Amino acid sequence: MPTPTDEQVHAADVFRAGHHLALQAGAGTGKTTTLALLAASTQLRGRYLAFNKSIARDAAARFPRTVQCKTAHATAYAALGHRYTGRLNSPRQPAWKTGQALGITRPVRIGAHEISTRSLSNTVLRTVTRFCHSADRTLTRQHVPALRRLTTPGEHAQLAEAVLPFARRAWADLHNPDQGVVRFEHDHYLKMWALTDPKIDADFLMLDEAQDTNPVLEQVFSAQRGHAQLVMVGDSAQAIYGWRGARDVMTGFDAVHLALTQSFRFGPLIAEQANRWLELAQAPIRLTGSETVPARVGNLTCPDAVLCRTNIGAMTEVMRLLTGGRRVALTRGAPALAALALAARSLQEGRPTAHPELVLFSSWGELQEYAEHDPAGSDLQPFVNLVDTHGPDAILAAINQLTDEKTADVTVSTAHSAKGREWPNVRIADDFPPPKDTDQHDAQGRPVPEPVSDTDARLAYVAVTRARHHLDLGGLSWIDSHLSHSSG
């Protein structure tokens, strides 16, 4: 283990003194090394809860034997989930078939819209998922997801009224360990376990990636405070999964708050870029780069990775690189893009689609009009442009041409999927738009831009800190003029 920094030594002292601890660990600051240092400084028995299986495996190799390293799901599986093993491996089936088995046999009319049985079935299953991510004890209207084009509270209330009886039936179905009609998934037993108010047998408990914790896990973790020392570690500025129900539970956590700010991943020039976004996100830390790591910021012709804001931006980048003869890998995202392309093809051929995002559109023309003219549809405009430019078949063909990361010339990823990863040379794609101009003007007559949103600043921070040696700001280059304008 390398010589600990002063920050790491201080964290170990606070931990040994028995205090609950919230540790803000910036990008590349040796978070796992620090946790292993804390665990090795005591003879007490600990549990480390990791975000995913590979992180848990990595930690198990570095932590002392007195600490058990598992994901939250593995912990829940050992306690309760194993009873449902027979149902976990059941074959996939379309949501409409599940809905049919639950008794969804007729469409529902809400305002000017007819909600098909397929759409109702999708919404029922998404409602159960949202409930499983929450800390709530019962299924209620707030778990029913919004459908595009049902815009008024009254319309949403009608949707909830139609959906909730079936969602409750689905949740009851999932409790049968031997058989049922709803496909049983890992989040289901995690929620069931949480509802038993479990006591985790350990002297101390470490929660990794705490900024992305779902309320269901936060509740279980916090409930251990009476008998275990709690350590939360993460980076509030990397809290980028709010859309998935996760929330940053670190900032308000009742504990001693410390930080790790010395990054070992990159040099001072990249740290400087990271700090611009940390400031805009009003994050509690700023990073110091490592003087021993060579780093540049500037144009890149052959990046190892191109990071995009959205799946659609990633697909646009993939098609551009494939056209240039490059071997391209895409991290995750491909199934979602294929589903969108198939949905687009259905709409173009005049057939409805069961895709949850596009289910209320009856034709491609209707979707084009919505994306272009309705403010709520502006996020679909890049997708519509992509399909109008290349066609669904070309998009599906490009997805089939993708290669494995090991043999690729370049990896394309969304910034979300790149979290926890790093590459030597990274270019930021062009789909990170600058803030819109307001109708105000400065002394020079230039329009004053809106402030950068917290969400955008955090995502940009994640993106720029994936680079070790060379960062090409690309689609985030507007930050220079934005900051000079703000300071001017």
N, C-alpha and C positions, 0 to 999 in steps of 0.2 A: 504494500500500500504506500503511495507517495506521501511525503511529509504533509500533514494536515495544515490547512490555512488557519489563520487566527479565528475566522468565522466558524470553521468546522470544530476547532477546539472548544470554542465558547458554547456551541450547540451541545457538545458532549458533556460539558460541565453542568449545563442547565438540565439535561436529561438525567444525569446521575443524581442530581439533587431531588429528582422525583416530580418535577413540574410537568404539567401538560404543556405540549409544545406545538406551535404552528410555524413551520419552516418554509419561508418563501424561497424557492430554489430557481433562479433564473436559468435560461437556456445554456446547457453545457457546463453547469457549475459543479458537477460531480455529486448529484443527488443520491444515487444508490451507494456510492462510496461512503458518503456521510452517514447514511442510515446504517450501513454495515459497521462503521466506526462506533456509532451509538450502541448498537446491539452488542458489540464486542466489549464494551466498557462495563458490562454488568453480568452477573450470574443469573439474573431473573429470566423467567420463561416468557418469550414474546410471540406475537403473531404479526405477520406482515401481509397486508391485503393489497394485492397488485391489480392493475387495471386490466391486464390480459395475461394469458398463459405464458407467452414468451418472456415477459418481464418477470413473472413469478419464477420461471426456470432459471433465468439469469441471476436473480437475487439469491435463490437457494444455493447456488454455487459460491456465493460471496459472503453469505451470512453465517454466523456460528450455528452449531447444531441445536442450540437452545431456542432458536427462532424457527417457527414453521412458516414457510412462504407459500401462499396460495392466493388464487383469485377469490373474490367474494362469492362467485358462483360455485367454485369448488368447495368452499366452506359450507354453503347452503346445501350442496348436493350430498355431502357426507352426513349432514344432520337430518335432511328430510327428502331431498330430491331423488335419492337412490330408489325410493319406493315407486317412482314413476319411470324407471328405466325402460320398461316395456313400451311405454307410450312415446318416449323421447325419439325413438328411431322409426316412428311411423312415416309412411311415404307422404311426400308433399301432394297437395291437391289444390285446385283452384278455389279461391275464397267463395265463389258462388255455390260450389258443391257443399262446402261447410255450412253456408247460409241456408241452403235448402234443407239440410239435415236438422238445422236449428228451428226450422219452421218459417223461413223467409220465402214466401211464395208469390207475393204481389208487390208491384212497385208502389211508391208513395208519391203523391203530388204535394209539392210545397210551393206556393205562389205560382209562378209561371213555369216551374221546373218539375219534370217527372224524375224522381230518383229511382233508378232501375233496381231490380233485385241484386244485381251484381255489385252496384255501388253501395247499396245498403249492407251487403255482406262484408265488403272491404272495410266499411266504416265501423261495423261491429267489432271486427278483429283489431282494428287500430285503436278503438276505444279501450279494449281489454289491455293492450300493450301500454297505453298511456297510464292506465290505472296501476299497472305493475311497476311503472317507473316512479310513481308518486308515493308519498308517505301516508296517503289516505287509507282508511280502514274499509270504506265502502265505495262502490261504483256510483258516481253521480254525473250530472249534466256537464260538469267542467272537464270530464275525461273524453267527451265526444269531440273529435277533431272538426275544425271548420271545413266546409267544402267550398271550393271556388265557386263564385257566382251566387251563393246563398249569403247575402251580405248583411241582412238586418238581424237584430237580436231575436225578433219574432220568428224569422225563418230558421234560425239556429235552434231555438227552443222547440220548434216543431220537429226538426231533425232529431234532437235529443230524445223527444218523446217516442219517436218511432224506433230509435236505435237501442235505448237503454234496456227494455225488457229482453231483447235478444242477447245483449252484452252480458246481462246477469245470468241468462240461461247458459251462455258460453262459459262463464266463470264457474258455474256449478258443474258443468260437464267436465271441466279440467280437474276437478277434485277426485274423480274416479281413477284410482291408480291402474285399473286393469283395462278399461276400454272407454272410448268416447269418440265424438265426431270432430272435435276441434284438435288441430295438430298441437301437441304439447311441446313447448319450447323452454329454454333455460331460464328466461325471465319469469316464467310462471312459477317454478319452484322457489326462485329467489324471493318472490313476493310472498308466497305461502309461508316460507321460513320467517320472513320479517314479521308477519302477522302473529307468530307464536311468541313474540317478544324474547328472542333468544339471548342467553348469556354466553358470551365467548370466554372460554376458560384460558386466561392468560394474565400475566402480571402487567404486561404492557402491550399496546396495540398500535401498529403503524399503518396509516392509510396513505397510499401513494396516489399521485395524480388527483389530489383532493379537489382541485378546482373543477374537475369534470364529474363530480359525484352526483348520481341521481338521488333525489330526496329519500327514496326507499333505503338506500345504503347509509346515507347520512344519519338517518333515524336510528338504525341498528348500531352504528359506530358510537354515536353520542350517548346512547343508552348504557354503554359499558363504563361510563365515567365513575360510577359508584365503586367499582372494584378493580379497575385497571388504569394505568397511566396511558394517556392518549397522545399520540404524535401524528399530526397531519402534515403532509409534505406535498408541495406542488408549486405552481406558478400562476398566480391570479391572472396575469396578463395572457396566459394561454388558455383561459376559459372560453372555448369556442364551440361548445356543444349545447348552448342554451336552447337551440331549436329542437333538441332531442330530449328535453326535459332535465338535462343536467344543470346544476348551478354552482357558482363558486361559493363553497361553504367555509372557506378559510378566513376571509376578512373579518367576519363577525364571531369567530370561534373563541371561546373563553379560555385563553392559554397565554403562555409567554410567547411573544411573536419575535422571531429572528429571521435573518436573511442570509442566503449564499449569493454573492454577487460576482465572484471571480470566475470568469468562464475559461475553461480549458479547451474549448472547441475551436475558437477563432481568435484572430488578432484584434488590435484596437480599432482598425478602420471599420470592421463589421460590427463591433460592439457599439461604435458611434451611431451606425445606422439603426441598430436595435433600440438604442436609447431615445432616438427621435420618436419612435412609435410608443415606447414605454411612457414617455411624457404625455403624448396625446391620449393614451389610454388611462392616464392618471394612476399608473401602477405604483405600488409601494417601493419598487426597487429600480436601480440603474446598474448596468453591467460594466465590468472592467474586462477588456480583452487581454489575452495572453501575449506578452512581448515575444515569446519563443515560437509563436505560430505565424508563418508568413500569410498575409491576407491582402487582397486587392478588391477594390470596388470599381467596376467599369464594364465596358462592352465585352461580351463573350460570344465567340462564333460557334464553339462546340461544347455546350454545357453537358454535364453528366445528368442533370435533372432540370426540367422546366416545371415550375409550380404555378398552378392556375387557381382562380377564385371559385370556379364552379365546374361541375361535370361537363356542361356544355362547352365552356372555355377549353377544358381538357380535350374534348373531342375535336374541336377546331384545330388545336395545336397538333394533335395526333395526325390529322389529315394533311396538315401543312408539312409535317416532318416526313410522313410516308411518301408524299409527292416528291420530296427532295431526295428520296432514295435511302433514308435512314432506317435502321432497324429500331423499332419503338416498343417500349413496354409501358403499360398503363397500370398504376397501382389502384386496385379496387375499381369501383365506378363502371366497369364495362357492362355488367348485367343491368344496371340502372339505365345506361345509355341505350342498350339494345331494347329494353322495354319501352322507352320513349320513342325510339325509331319505329318499332312495330305498331305503337299506338298512332303515330303520325301516318303510317301507311294505311291503317284502317280508316282514319278520318279522310284521307285523300281519296280512298276508294268508296267513300260514302257510307261506311259502316261505323256503328258506334264502337267505343273502346271501353274496357273496364279499368283502364289505368286511372288510379285515384286522382291524379293531377288533372286529367283531361276528360274525365267521365261525363261532365255536363255539357260538352260540346258535341254538336250533331254533325259538324262538317269541318274540313280544314279551313275553309273560307271564314267560318265563324271564329275559329281560333286565331287566324291571322288578324282579323279585325279587332278582337279582344286585346291581343298583344300590342297592337299598334296604337289603339285609341283609349283603352281603359287603363287608368293609372295602376289599378291592382294587377294588371297583366304585364307590366313592363319587364318583369323578370323573365317572362317567357319569350321575349323578343329575340334574344340570341339563339334560342332553340329553333324558333320559326325561321330565322335567317339561315341557320345551318341546314335545315331541311329544304328550304326553298333553293339554296345554292347547290346542294349536292344530291338531294333526294334520299329517302330512307334506305334504299338498297345500297347506295354507295357508303352510307354510314355503317350499315351492317357488314358490308364487305371489309371496311377498314378495321372494324372490331375483330374480324376473323384473321386479319393480317398481323395482329399484335404478337409480340414475342415475349419470351421470359426475360426478367431483369438481368439474369446472368449473361445472356447473349446479346442484350440490346446495346445500341450505341448511345441511346438516351432514354431516360425514364420520365414519363409525364405523370404528374400527380396533382390532385387538388391540394391546397394548403392543409385542409382538414386531414386528409389521408397521410400527409407527410409528417404529421406530428410524431415526435419521438424518433424521427429518422434524421440522417445527415448525409451530405454528399460533398466531394471536394469543390465542385464548381456548379453553381446554381444560377439559372436565369428566371426572373419573374415574368410570367406571361402578361399579355396585353389586356386581360379582362378584369383588371382592378381599376375601376373608374375613379377619377378625382371627385371630390364633393361638388355638387351642383352650385352654380352661382345664385346668390340671392338677388333681389331687385335693388339692393343698396350699392352705392359706389363710394370708392375712397377719394382722397384729395386729388389723385391723378385721373379720376374718372373711370378707373377700372372697376368692374363688378366685384363685390366682396363675396368670396365663396362661403358656403356653409361650413361649420366646423366638421372635422373628421369624427365620425361616430365611434363610440367605444368598440363596437363589434368589428368595424373595419380596421381600427388601429390594432386590436388584438390579433386579428387574422394576418395582418401585414407583419407584425412582430414575429409570429410563428414562421411565416414564409422567409423572412430575411435571415433568421437565425438557423436555417437548415444548412447554410453554406459554411465550409471550413476554411477554404483558401481564396475563392474568387466569387464575388457576388455581382451579378448584372441586375440592376434595379428594374430594368425594362418597364413594365406597366405600372410600377410605383415611382417612376422618375419624377412625376408631378409633385412629389413631396417637397422638392427644392423650392419651386416657385410658390407652393402653398405656404411654406414656413416663412419665406422671405416676405410674402404678402402679409402674413399675420403679424410679423414683427415690424413691418413697415407701417 
